[in-house]
């Protein structure tokens, strides 16, 4: 079975976590699976080859999409190209979409969701499957985009919204349909690994910054004035309660400047050296507490039973913290340094009720993820 994992990238740890989770499970569902990744500019050819993945050529640009015509390419040419690791849409048995938060007006362009919805229809008409794994959707304000979604998205074999807001953004356009479902993020099932990671000699807090907190994507403009100071206050508060601080880059180059600034201000902070997404989760799972502005870093901590203070620039954070029953851990732009220290003191207590609640919710959400994968398996093998 040839399956494209769409929306995959190696740009940041969150994206790698999603890709890792999908590949691990697909190899259990269908051991003969051949993984395909699109030939995007940010996709590393070396890392794709390391996974043994084929390369999909997308014949699309902005409004133009010629992928539906790839079936006209003579089969002897396509078979020859497959020997060189190249495939087209017509060669696929299924597409599993892990765009995460790629389909929303909040990112500007609406071409992505329009192409995806049309692709879902094309695959369905030839008996193949398009599966949207749990992700954030919307809002979608353009009438043309909404029309494309309304006409085409219900053809997808599965459309999994990651939260109630995302679900409603789709249902408001298409009305509810049988393949529209709601599941939480699926990276919570990735296990920690037995790795000799460089860790502080004493208990530590992890901080995961996100440059988007100060970007125009964040509709809460107050964060642009207070976010940087919040990070500094967190390092100071951690030291005052006896914790070391580890800085982890989940977002790639865009977050490195923030990390460098923090490390310059507080040289005693430790720069994490992780070689994989699994190592990043393992380091977070060993922390006493975390402060994260990256969605999948929040999941790494919470799914491991680690209290994680979060900051939000999108509705997906509020939904996640509702799932774990800890909305009080979402910080606001007005949080003062003394309030942060008090909250940290509560969270590090071994008898913390918050810890118990997080651990309980984590087990429940992992069981939900297993149900999701059983649903995906049913779709693929039916």
C-alpha positions as CSV (number, residue, x, y, z in Angstrom):
1,X,0.0,0.0,0.0
2,X,1.4,3.4,-1.1
3,X,0.5,6.1,1.4
4,X,1.5,9.8,1.3
5,X,1.9,11.4,4.6
6,X,0.9,14.9,3.6
7,X,1.8,18.1,5.5
8,X,4.9,16.3,6.9
9,X,8.1,18.2,7.4
10,X,11.3,18.1,9.4
11,X,11.1,21.9,10.1
12,X,10.3,21.6,13.8
13,X,9.9,19.0,16.5
14,X,6.1,19.1,16.5
15,X,6.0,18.2,12.8
16,X,8.5,15.4,13.4
17,X,6.4,14.1,16.3
18,X,3.3,13.8,14.0
19,X,5.3,12.2,11.3
20,X,6.9,9.7,13.7
21,X,3.5,8.8,15.2
22,X,1.9,8.1,11.8
23,X,4.8,6.0,10.4
24,X,5.0,3.9,13.6
25,X,1.3,3.1,13.5
26,X,1.1,2.6,9.7
27,X,3.8,0.0,9.9
28,X,1.6,-1.9,12.4
29,X,-1.6,-1.5,10.4
30,X,-0.2,-2.5,7.1
31,X,3.4,-3.9,7.3
32,X,3.9,-3.6,3.6
33,X,3.3,0.1,3.6
34,X,5.4,2.4,1.3
35,X,5.6,5.9,2.8
36,X,5.5,8.9,0.4
37,X,6.5,12.4,1.3
38,X,5.9,15.5,-1.0
39,X,8.9,17.1,-2.6
40,X,8.6,20.4,-0.7
41,X,11.4,22.9,-0.4
42,X,11.7,22.4,3.3
43,X,11.7,18.7,3.0
44,X,15.2,17.3,3.5
45,X,16.0,14.7,0.8
46,X,18.5,13.1,3.1
47,X,16.1,12.6,5.9
48,X,13.4,11.4,3.5
49,X,15.8,8.8,2.2
50,X,16.7,7.8,5.7
51,X,13.0,6.9,6.2
52,X,13.0,5.0,3.0
53,X,10.2,7.2,1.7
54,X,9.3,7.8,-1.9
55,X,9.1,11.4,-3.3
56,X,5.8,12.7,-4.5
57,X,5.8,15.3,-7.2
58,X,3.0,17.9,-6.8
59,X,1.9,19.6,-10.0
60,X,0.3,22.6,-8.4
61,X,1.0,26.3,-7.9
62,X,-1.4,28.7,-6.3
63,X,-4.8,28.2,-8.1
64,X,-3.4,25.8,-10.7
65,X,-3.6,22.1,-9.8
66,X,-2.7,19.5,-12.4
67,X,-2.4,16.5,-10.0
68,X,-5.7,15.2,-11.3
69,X,-4.2,14.8,-14.7
70,X,-1.2,12.7,-13.6
71,X,-3.1,9.5,-14.5
72,X,-2.5,10.5,-18.2
73,X,1.2,9.9,-17.8
74,X,2.0,6.6,-19.5
75,X,2.3,3.8,-16.9
76,X,5.7,2.7,-18.3
77,X,7.1,6.2,-17.5
78,X,5.6,6.1,-14.0
79,X,7.0,2.7,-13.3
80,X,10.4,3.8,-14.4
81,X,10.2,6.9,-12.2
82,X,9.1,4.7,-9.2
83,X,12.4,2.8,-9.5
84,X,14.1,6.2,-8.8
85,X,11.8,6.9,-5.9
86,X,9.3,9.2,-7.6
87,X,5.5,9.0,-7.6
88,X,2.5,11.1,-8.5
89,X,-1.0,11.4,-7.0
90,X,-2.3,8.7,-9.3
91,X,0.1,6.2,-7.8
92,X,-1.2,6.6,-4.3
93,X,-3.6,4.3,-2.4
94,X,-4.2,6.8,0.3
95,X,-3.2,10.2,1.7
96,X,-2.9,10.8,5.4
97,X,-2.9,14.5,6.1
98,X,-1.1,15.8,9.2
99,X,-1.0,19.5,8.4
100,X,-1.6,20.4,12.1
101,X,-2.7,24.0,11.7
102,X,-2.2,24.5,8.0
103,X,-5.8,25.1,7.0
104,X,-6.9,28.4,8.4
105,X,-7.3,32.1,7.3
106,X,-5.0,32.8,10.2
107,X,-2.1,31.8,7.9
108,X,-3.3,34.0,5.1
109,X,-3.5,31.8,1.9
110,X,-6.5,29.6,1.4
111,X,-5.0,27.6,-1.5
112,X,-4.0,24.7,0.8
113,X,-7.4,23.7,2.0
114,X,-8.9,24.2,-1.4
115,X,-6.3,21.9,-3.0
116,X,-6.8,19.4,-0.2
117,X,-10.5,19.3,-0.4
118,X,-10.4,18.8,-4.2
119,X,-7.8,16.1,-3.8
120,X,-10.0,14.3,-1.3
121,X,-12.8,14.2,-3.9
122,X,-10.5,12.9,-6.7
123,X,-9.2,10.1,-4.5
124,X,-12.8,9.1,-3.5
125,X,-14.0,8.9,-7.0
126,X,-11.4,6.2,-7.7
127,X,-12.0,4.2,-4.5
128,X,-9.0,5.6,-2.6
129,X,-8.8,7.4,0.8
130,X,-8.0,10.8,2.0
131,X,-7.7,11.0,5.8
132,X,-7.4,14.2,7.7
133,X,-5.7,13.3,11.0
134,X,-6.8,15.4,14.0
135,X,-5.8,19.0,13.4
136,X,-7.1,22.6,13.8
137,X,-9.3,23.9,11.1
138,X,-10.5,27.4,10.3
139,X,-11.8,30.0,10.3
140,X,-12.6,30.2,6.6
141,X,-14.1,33.5,5.5
142,X,-13.7,33.4,1.8
143,X,-16.9,32.5,-0.1
144,X,-14.9,30.7,-2.8
145,X,-13.0,28.6,-0.2
146,X,-16.2,27.8,1.7
147,X,-17.8,26.6,-1.6
148,X,-14.9,24.4,-2.4
149,X,-15.0,22.9,1.1
150,X,-18.7,22.4,1.0
151,X,-18.6,20.6,-2.4
152,X,-15.5,18.4,-1.8
153,X,-14.6,17.9,1.8
154,X,-17.4,15.3,2.6
155,X,-15.7,13.0,0.1
156,X,-12.8,12.5,2.5
157,X,-12.8,9.1,4.1
158,X,-12.2,10.8,7.5
159,X,-12.0,14.4,8.6
160,X,-10.9,14.5,12.2
161,X,-11.1,17.9,14.0
162,X,-8.8,18.3,16.9
163,X,-11.2,20.5,19.0
164,X,-14.8,21.7,19.2
165,X,-14.0,25.0,17.5
166,X,-12.3,23.4,14.6
167,X,-15.2,20.9,14.3
168,X,-17.7,23.7,14.2
169,X,-15.7,25.7,11.6
170,X,-16.2,22.7,9.2
171,X,-19.7,21.8,10.2
172,X,-20.9,25.3,9.7
173,X,-19.8,25.0,6.1
174,X,-20.7,21.4,5.2
175,X,-23.3,20.6,7.9
176,X,-22.4,17.4,9.8
177,X,-21.6,14.3,7.7
178,X,-20.7,10.8,8.7
179,X,-17.0,11.1,8.2
180,X,-16.6,14.3,10.2
181,X,-15.4,13.3,13.7
182,X,-13.6,14.8,16.6
183,X,-10.4,13.4,18.2
184,X,-7.6,15.0,20.2
185,X,-4.0,15.2,19.0
186,X,-2.5,11.8,18.3
187,X,1.2,12.5,19.3
188,X,0.4,11.7,23.0
189,X,0.9,8.0,22.3
190,X,4.6,8.4,21.4
191,X,6.6,6.7,24.2
192,X,9.6,8.1,25.9
193,X,12.9,6.3,25.0
194,X,15.7,4.8,26.9
195,X,18.3,7.4,25.9
196,X,21.3,8.8,27.7
197,X,20.4,12.4,27.4
198,X,22.3,15.3,29.0
199,X,20.2,16.4,31.9
200,X,20.8,18.8,34.8
201,X,22.1,17.3,38.0
202,X,19.1,18.7,39.9
203,X,15.4,18.8,39.2
204,X,14.6,21.1,36.3
205,X,11.9,23.1,34.5
206,X,11.7,23.1,30.7
207,X,11.0,26.3,28.7
208,X,9.9,26.0,25.1
209,X,9.5,29.5,23.5
210,X,7.5,30.3,20.4
211,X,8.2,33.4,18.2
212,X,4.6,33.3,17.0
213,X,3.6,34.7,20.4
214,X,5.0,38.1,19.2
215,X,4.0,37.8,15.5
216,X,1.0,39.1,13.7
217,X,-0.6,35.6,13.7
218,X,-1.3,36.2,17.4
219,X,-4.6,38.1,17.6
220,X,-3.9,39.0,21.2
221,X,-1.6,41.9,20.6
222,X,-0.9,42.4,24.4
223,X,1.5,39.4,24.2
224,X,3.8,41.4,21.9
225,X,4.6,43.7,24.8
226,X,4.8,41.1,27.7
227,X,5.9,37.7,26.3
228,X,9.6,38.2,26.4
229,X,9.5,39.4,30.0
230,X,7.3,36.5,31.0
231,X,10.1,34.1,29.8
232,X,12.6,35.9,31.9
233,X,10.3,35.9,34.9
234,X,9.9,32.1,34.5
235,X,13.7,31.5,34.6
236,X,14.0,33.7,37.8
237,X,11.0,31.9,39.4
238,X,12.4,28.5,38.7
239,X,15.7,29.4,40.3
240,X,13.9,30.7,43.4
241,X,12.1,27.4,43.9
242,X,15.2,25.4,43.4
243,X,14.9,24.3,39.8
244,X,17.4,24.4,37.0
245,X,16.1,25.6,33.6
246,X,16.4,23.7,30.3
247,X,15.7,25.6,27.0
248,X,14.4,23.4,24.2
249,X,13.9,24.6,20.6
250,X,10.7,23.0,19.1
251,X,10.2,25.5,16.4
252,X,13.4,25.6,14.5
253,X,15.3,28.8,13.4
254,X,12.4,31.1,14.1
255,X,12.6,30.4,17.9
256,X,16.4,30.3,18.2
257,X,16.7,34.0,18.6
258,X,14.5,33.9,21.7
259,X,16.4,31.0,23.1
260,X,19.7,32.8,22.5
261,X,18.5,36.0,24.2
262,X,17.3,34.0,27.3
263,X,20.6,32.1,27.5
264,X,22.6,35.4,27.2
265,X,20.5,36.9,30.0
266,X,20.7,33.8,32.1
267,X,24.0,31.9,31.3
268,X,23.1,29.3,33.9
269,X,20.2,28.0,31.7
270,X,21.0,24.8,29.8
271,X,20.6,24.5,26.1
272,X,19.0,21.1,25.3
273,X,20.8,18.9,22.7
274,X,18.3,16.5,21.3
275,X,18.7,14.5,18.1
276,X,15.1,13.5,17.5
277,X,11.5,14.2,18.4
278,X,11.5,11.2,20.8
279,X,14.5,12.5,22.6
280,X,12.7,15.9,23.0
281,X,9.7,14.2,24.5
282,X,11.9,12.1,26.8
283,X,13.6,15.2,28.1
284,X,10.3,17.0,28.8
285,X,8.9,13.9,30.4
286,X,11.7,13.9,33.0
287,X,11.1,17.6,34.0
288,X,9.4,18.6,37.2
289,X,7.4,21.3,35.4
290,X,7.3,23.0,32.0
291,X,6.4,26.4,30.4
292,X,5.6,26.0,26.7
293,X,4.3,28.1,23.9
294,X,4.6,25.3,21.4
295,X,1.5,23.1,21.0
296,X,3.2,19.7,20.7
297,X,5.7,20.6,23.5
298,X,2.7,21.1,25.7
299,X,1.4,17.7,24.7
300,X,4.8,16.1,25.4
301,X,4.7,17.4,28.9
302,X,1.0,16.9,29.7
303,X,0.8,13.4,28.2
304,X,3.7,12.5,30.5
305,X,2.0,13.8,33.6
306,X,4.2,16.9,33.8
307,X,2.4,20.1,34.7
308,X,2.9,22.6,31.9
309,X,2.1,26.2,32.0
310,X,1.2,27.4,28.5
311,X,0.6,30.5,26.5
312,X,-1.8,30.8,23.6
313,X,-1.9,32.4,20.2
314,X,-4.6,30.1,18.8
315,X,-7.8,28.4,19.9
316,X,-6.0,25.1,19.8
317,X,-4.3,25.8,23.1
318,X,-7.5,26.6,24.9
319,X,-9.0,23.4,23.6
320,X,-5.9,21.3,24.6
321,X,-5.9,22.6,28.2
322,X,-9.7,22.0,28.5
323,X,-9.0,18.4,27.4
324,X,-6.5,18.0,30.3
325,X,-8.7,19.9,32.8
326,X,-6.1,22.5,33.6
327,X,-7.2,25.7,31.9
328,X,-5.8,27.6,34.9
329,X,-2.3,26.8,33.6
330,X,-2.8,28.9,30.5
331,X,-1.1,32.2,31.3
332,X,-2.3,35.6,30.3
333,X,-0.3,38.7,29.1
334,X,-1.1,40.3,32.5
335,X,0.5,37.6,34.6
336,X,2.9,39.2,37.1
337,X,6.3,37.7,38.2
338,X,5.0,37.0,41.7
339,X,1.9,35.2,40.4
340,X,4.1,33.1,38.2
341,X,6.4,32.2,41.2
342,X,3.3,31.3,43.3
343,X,1.9,29.1,40.6
344,X,5.2,27.4,40.1
345,X,5.4,26.6,43.8
346,X,2.1,24.9,43.7
347,X,3.0,22.8,40.7
348,X,6.3,21.5,42.0
349,X,4.7,20.1,45.1
350,X,4.7,16.3,45.0
351,X,1.2,16.1,46.4
352,X,-0.2,18.6,43.8
353,X,-3.8,17.8,42.9
354,X,-3.0,19.3,39.5
355,X,-0.5,16.5,38.8
356,X,-3.1,13.9,39.7
357,X,-5.6,15.5,37.3
358,X,-3.2,15.7,34.5
359,X,-2.1,12.1,34.9
360,X,-5.7,10.9,34.9
361,X,-6.6,12.9,31.8
362,X,-3.5,11.7,30.1
363,X,-4.5,8.0,30.4
364,X,-8.0,8.8,29.1
365,X,-6.7,10.8,26.1
366,X,-4.3,8.0,25.2
367,X,-7.2,5.6,25.1
368,X,-9.0,8.0,22.8
369,X,-6.0,8.0,20.5
370,X,-6.2,4.2,20.3
371,X,-9.8,4.5,19.2
372,X,-8.7,7.0,16.5
373,X,-6.1,4.5,15.1
374,X,-8.7,1.7,15.1
375,X,-10.9,4.0,13.0
376,X,-8.0,4.8,10.6
377,X,-7.3,1.1,10.3
378,X,-10.9,0.3,9.5
379,X,-10.8,2.9,6.7
380,X,-7.6,1.7,5.2
381,X,-8.3,-2.0,5.1
382,X,-12.0,-2.0,4.2
